[in-house]
Amino acid sequence: TTLNNDAFTANITDFAGPYVFANFSEVNANAGPDKVINCTNTSTVLSGSSGSLDLVNYQWSAINGGSFSGATNIAQPTALTGGTYILTVQAPGLSSCYNTDTMVVTADTALPTLSIATPLTITCGRTSVTATVSSGTTGLTYSWSGPGIVSGGTTATVTVNQPGTYSVTATNPSNGCTSTGSVAVSTDFSVPNISAGSTKTITCSSPTVSLSGSSTTVGATFLWSGPGTITNGTTLTPTVNAAGTYTVTATSPTTGCTATSTVVVSTNLTAPGVSVTPTSTVLNCNNTTRTVTASSGTSGVTYSWTGAGIVSGN
């Protein structure tokens, strides 16, 4: 009688000879191919097998950091971590009849490295800025989030137009691992200091006046506008020749923001009143000189006489 594998639990005296036993001298153990776990596939099913017998006992063990989820006495257990996994295949009831094989589970769970350059500040003259992330890990994909993304939300460089915190998630497609980072975008809308100065008056003796603007903002630029001809209109002290309101616009060199100030130029072209007495007189042999007197209702006036025979007091 030929005893199959199940027959080893029977009493040998129950059978009439001759006896032929199955050969357990070679028990095959195959731990299967090496495997990889990563951030996408956080566990892997091992592929143990034995081509020797239908009835064998499997037992797995792990070293170098390996660990299991669930039973380890089956052909295909689940491995959770990287390490070296050892499969022992044993013939049932024969403790000395066994074989082993090993396989390695590699853990590819390295997170991408991220570095984000500090972006420029949003100003009046710079209404959008860019933030750029760099990494020593190649082939990453990116996803940005934040309050004012204009473009580039899935690239390494994003363009934004609002202040706030912007976050980026970088994913390594080769292992599914992700890293996140953030950067703050600030604003500076500081305006320059500017004063157009005091009121000026155009008169008959001063048909043009010089305006007297001032500013404490270093490097600011200036531009005047108004009704008359403006000479040196990009300085703080232009010359103008007409009455009216003049406006100076100052621009900050750092923010591009502007501020304005105005000054009024008035005119005083009223001629002083004057009267002369007598209005006529006669020179003769008895009166070879005459005195003529001018007067004015305007105080502080000066006089200048012209004529053919002025002796004094002109």
C-alpha positions in Angstrom: 0.0 0.0 0.0 1.3 3.5 -0.9 0.6 6.0 1.9 -0.3 9.4 0.9 0.4 12.5 3.0 -2.8 12.2 5.0 -1.9 8.6 6.0 0.9 9.6 8.4 -1.7 10.2 11.1 -2.7 6.5 10.9 -1.3 3.8 13.0 1.2 1.8 11.0 -0.2 -1.5 12.4 -3.4 -0.9 10.6 -1.9 -1.8 7.3 -0.6 -5.0 5.9 2.9 -4.7 4.4 4.8 -4.0 2.4 4.9 -0.2 3.2 5.9 2.6 0.8 6.3 6.1 2.3 6.2 9.5 0.6 9.7 11.0 0.3 10.0 14.1 2.5 13.7 14.4 2.1 13.3 17.5 -0.1 10.9 20.2 1.0 11.0 23.2 -1.3 10.6 26.8 0.1 10.1 29.8 -2.3 9.7 33.2 -0.6 8.9 34.8 -3.9 10.3 37.9 -5.5 11.5 41.0 -3.6 8.9 43.7 -3.2 8.6 47.4 -2.5 6.2 49.4 -0.3 5.8 53.1 -0.6 3.5 55.9 0.4 0.9 54.8 -2.1 1.1 51.0 -1.4 1.8 50.9 2.3 1.7 47.1 2.5 2.4 44.2 0.3 1.3 40.6 0.1 4.2 38.2 0.1 4.3 35.3 -2.5 5.5 32.3 -0.6 5.0 28.8 -2.1 6.3 25.2 -2.1 6.3 22.9 -5.0 7.1 19.9 -3.0 3.9 18.8 -1.4 0.3 19.7 -1.1 0.4 19.5 2.6 3.2 21.6 4.1 3.4 24.0 7.0 4.3 27.6 6.3 5.9 30.0 8.9 7.2 33.4 8.2 9.5 35.5 10.3 11.1 38.9 9.8 14.4 40.7 10.6 15.9 44.1 9.9 12.7 46.0 10.7 10.2 43.8 8.9 6.7 43.4 10.4 3.4 41.7 9.5 -0.3 42.3 9.5 -2.3 39.3 10.4 -1.3 35.6 10.3 2.3 34.5 9.6 1.6 30.8 9.2 0.2 31.1 5.7 1.9 31.1 2.3 1.0 34.8 1.5 1.0 37.0 4.6 0.9 40.8 4.5 4.1 42.7 5.2 3.8 46.2 6.6 7.4 47.5 6.7 10.7 47.2 4.9 13.0 44.4 6.0 14.1 40.8 5.4 11.4 38.2 5.4 12.2 34.5 6.0 9.9 31.7 4.9 10.2 28.3 6.5 8.4 25.3 4.9 8.1 22.2 7.0 6.8 18.7 6.2 3.8 18.0 8.5 4.9 15.9 11.5 8.5 15.9 10.5 10.3 18.7 12.4 13.6 17.9 10.8 12.3 18.0 7.3 12.1 21.7 6.3 13.7 24.3 4.1 13.9 28.1 4.1 14.1 31.0 1.7 14.3 34.8 2.1 13.1 37.8 0.3 13.5 41.6 0.9 10.8 44.2 1.1 12.3 47.6 0.4 10.6 50.7 1.9 10.6 53.6 -0.6 9.0 56.2 1.7 11.4 59.1 1.4 9.6 62.5 1.4 10.5 65.1 -1.2 12.7 67.9 0.1 11.2 71.4 -0.4 12.7 74.9 -0.3 10.6 78.0 -1.1 12.3 81.3 -2.0 10.9 84.4 -0.2 8.7 86.2 -2.7 8.9 90.0 -3.3 6.4 92.3 -1.7 3.2 93.4 -3.5 3.2 97.2 -3.9 1.5 99.9 -5.9 4.0 99.4 -8.7 4.2 95.6 -8.4 0.7 94.2 -8.3 1.7 90.5 -8.6 4.6 88.5 -7.4 5.9 84.9 -7.9 6.8 82.2 -5.3 9.1 79.4 -6.4 9.6 76.0 -4.8 12.7 74.0 -5.5 13.6 70.4 -4.6 16.5 68.0 -4.8 13.9 65.4 -5.8 13.3 65.3 -9.5 10.0 64.7 -11.3 7.7 66.2 -8.6 4.2 67.5 -9.2 3.0 70.5 -7.4 -0.3 71.9 -6.1 -0.6 75.4 -4.6 -3.4 76.9 -2.5 -3.9 80.4 -1.3 -6.1 83.6 -1.5 -4.9 85.1 -4.8 -3.4 82.6 -7.3 -3.2 84.1 -10.8 -1.4 81.3 -12.6 1.0 78.4 -12.1 -1.0 76.7 -9.4 0.3 73.3 -10.6 3.9 74.3 -11.3 6.9 75.0 -9.3 6.4 78.8 -9.7 3.1 80.4 -8.8 2.0 83.9 -9.5 -0.2 85.7 -6.9 -1.8 89.1 -6.5 -3.0 89.1 -2.9 -1.3 89.0 0.4 -1.5 85.9 2.6 -0.1 82.5 3.2 0.4 80.2 0.2 0.8 76.5 0.7 2.3 74.0 -1.8 2.0 70.2 -1.8 4.8 68.4 -3.7 4.2 64.7 -4.7 6.8 62.3 -5.9 5.0 60.1 -8.5 7.6 57.3 -8.2 6.6 56.5 -4.6 3.4 58.6 -3.9 5.1 60.5 -1.0 4.2 64.1 -0.4 5.7 67.1 1.4 4.1 70.5 2.1 5.5 73.9 2.6 4.2 77.4 2.9 5.3 81.0 2.3 3.9 84.4 3.2 3.3 87.2 0.7 3.2 90.7 2.2 2.2 94.1 0.9 3.7 97.6 1.2 1.6 100.5 0.0 3.6 103.2 1.7 3.1 106.6 0.0 5.8 109.3 -0.2 5.8 112.5 1.8 5.0 115.6 -0.3 4.1 119.3 0.2 3.4 121.7 -2.6 4.5 124.6 -0.4 3.1 128.1 0.3 0.8 130.2 -1.9 2.6 132.4 -4.5 1.6 135.6 -6.2 2.3 136.8 -9.7 2.7 140.6 -10.0 3.6 143.1 -12.6 7.2 143.1 -11.4 7.3 139.3 -11.0 5.4 137.8 -13.9 6.7 134.3 -13.0 7.1 132.7 -9.6 9.0 129.7 -8.3 7.0 127.2 -6.4 8.5 125.7 -3.2 7.6 122.0 -2.8 9.3 119.8 -0.3 9.5 116.0 0.5 11.3 113.9 3.1 11.1 110.7 1.0 14.5 109.9 -0.3 14.6 109.2 -3.9 11.1 110.2 -4.7 10.3 111.6 -8.1 8.0 114.5 -8.8 5.7 115.8 -11.6 3.8 119.1 -11.6 0.7 120.0 -13.5 -1.3 123.2 -13.7 -2.7 125.9 -16.0 0.4 127.8 -17.1 3.8 127.2 -18.5 5.7 125.0 -16.1 9.5 125.1 -16.2 11.5 122.3 -14.5 8.3 120.5 -13.8 10.0 117.4 -12.4 11.7 119.3 -9.6 10.4 120.5 -6.3 10.8 124.1 -7.3 9.4 124.7 -10.8 8.7 128.1 -12.3 5.2 129.0 -13.5 3.7 132.0 -15.2 0.0 131.9 -14.7 -2.5 132.0 -11.8 -4.3 128.8 -10.8 -4.0 125.6 -8.8 -0.8 123.6 -9.3 -0.6 119.9 -8.3 2.6 118.0 -7.6 2.6 114.2 -7.7 5.3 112.4 -5.8 6.1 108.7 -6.5 7.9 106.5 -4.0 11.0 104.8 -5.3 10.4 101.6 -3.3 6.6 101.0 -3.6 5.6 103.0 -6.7 2.8 104.5 -4.6 1.9 108.2 -5.2 0.8 111.1 -3.2 -0.3 114.6 -4.3 -0.3 118.1 -2.9 -1.6 121.4 -4.3 -0.8 125.1 -4.1 -2.6 128.1 -5.4 -0.8 130.8 -7.4 -2.7 134.2 -7.4 -2.1 137.4 -9.2 -1.9 141.0 -8.1 -1.8 143.2 -11.3 -3.7 146.2 -9.9 -1.9 149.5 -10.9 -1.6 152.1 -8.1 -3.6 155.3 -8.4 -1.7 158.6 -9.1 -2.6 162.2 -9.5 -0.4 165.2 -10.4 -0.9 168.8 -9.3 -1.0 171.1 -11.0 -2.0 169.4 -14.1 -0.5 172.2 -16.2 1.7 175.3 -15.5 3.6 178.0 -17.3 7.3 178.8 -17.2 8.2 182.5 -17.9 11.0 185.0 -17.2 9.7 185.4 -13.7 9.1 181.7 -13.0 11.8 179.7 -14.7 11.1 176.6 -12.6 7.9 175.0 -11.3 7.2 172.3 -8.8 4.8 169.5 -9.9 3.6 167.1 -7.1 2.3 163.5 -7.5 0.3 161.7 -5.0 -1.3 158.2 -4.7 -3.8 156.5 -2.5 -1.6 153.4 -2.6 0.8 153.4 0.3 4.5 152.7 -0.3 4.6 153.4 -3.9 7.7 154.7 -5.6 7.8 157.4 -8.3 9.8 157.9 -11.5 9.4 161.1 -13.6 10.2 161.6 -17.2 10.2 164.8 -19.2 12.3 167.4 -21.0 13.5 169.7 -18.2 13.5 167.9 -14.9 15.8 169.7 -12.5 15.5 167.5 -9.4 13.2 165.1 -7.6 12.7 162.7 -10.5 
